């Protein structure tokens, strides 16, 4: 059930007029006869005229490269359509378009390390590293992998690798050896970039043993490049083929920076599915499609301008890192942070926002919910006068999360809940700087993305729940899966439900405002009595209760049907007694429907989640049903699963 929806924010006429999307719309009207007067009419034109839209975006985004004579070949093939099939681009060349002594990269590693690189310093470091990699034989198509925190050297290494036409892949240093091998073992990198240790929640964690074990198990590696982070002068003698960052780059002046232009649809990134149902899928994204989509999402959907200061709280194992890094192509400064967002104190990210004049604050719904739970009021303690937009992803942002942001963080802010995924290294639904923010709704469908909501009969619906689909090709579709020569895994992942239509696996509703509400992953949808219930609907009710810190809900097969089972992690000092169980059930019944009320409510001390912080309903469902969880290495806290195994309460 949808609330009566409240408008929480609207841009001033001046702000809307000055937005880059407004300039783009005027250009599209003048040059292509788009006839657009607002976001929705621009979106309609963009999906009806993909060739004109993406060609116009290439020009507006100032893409450096050769466009070629064809914008879209095989436009009805899904998969199979190719954007700019004769085009040539280099990713790093587009990200390093700016020069000068202004900040390109700013870094805080909790309160332990601070670094700052200008555009010219960044370019010099990239040039030196690219020359060293080239001397080591790295060239087009070779894989360079990183086992790194979100720090400047990670971005410099990515830019150096991609300047040569090499393919980049990364994961964060909290992964275990098996988790790294499940990923990098499949793609056979020639170079590994790694730190010797990192900081988290004020602790220092040495990972040299893990780096050594990974290096031993990757026979294709020629070089391990070690970045000193937690320890300035570590002993790396135990790591095969290891060399320190500074020694590898050398002392001399930086050589001339050069870029190898590659076909538009050649590989840029290898990303990995979360891997909780087996070895992670290796999703390969193209150079041009990633660049074009990110330019669109930064410049048009988020209004990132030259000189803006863009932040996203992310690790290198999450696609939001790849999204953040592309902010360089919009000529923005990147504000990088690594470590716990609550250490040394809960306001550290707001300190960062004020100190570095942040313009875009990117975070997760869970972070916003946690701030609300611990009753922080950043607007009372911080200026936040430069922050124009806040984006939230990772899980649905509930309506109360919207209320909290406007009440306790900032009133005049574009709050954009965004959603897409690793599969497209970008978003299907996200913000519009010229449109209102409605409580509990993602603002709009992305330009050029023919997103619809289909019911079980494959018919588009508005104001009803259904599957998020995309009915036309788009440039940031994966170019293929690694080691999937016939494309069978790729087709099975997205095109099995409706051939020729991308089915994303999100259970959603398109609103009358042209916005979107996400109710959860389709494969985690509950089905008691044959009625489909999105998990987000239940979380929204429970997480309003101060006694509950967070929750996880599954459907348990029971008595030839499915019953709803709710696990709750309680606030300190709270006990799950009959009175609290009754209060939880009442809250869900009155906020949702009687069908949403769990048959069982059970207390746990921890909720299992992936490395990027997403809770894993499917893994818990498998444990409850006595089925194996195929890849616990994908979890940040696999030990948490034991609390869900063989629970006596679930046998009655």
Order of alpha helices (4+ residues) and beta strands (2+ residues): beta-alpha-alpha-alpha-alpha-beta-beta-beta-beta-alpha-beta-beta-alpha-beta-alpha-beta-alpha-beta-beta-beta-alpha-beta-beta-alpha-beta-beta-beta-alpha-beta-alpha-beta-alpha-beta-alpha-alpha-beta-alpha-beta-beta-beta-beta-beta-beta-beta-beta-alpha-beta-beta-alpha-beta-beta-alpha-beta-alpha
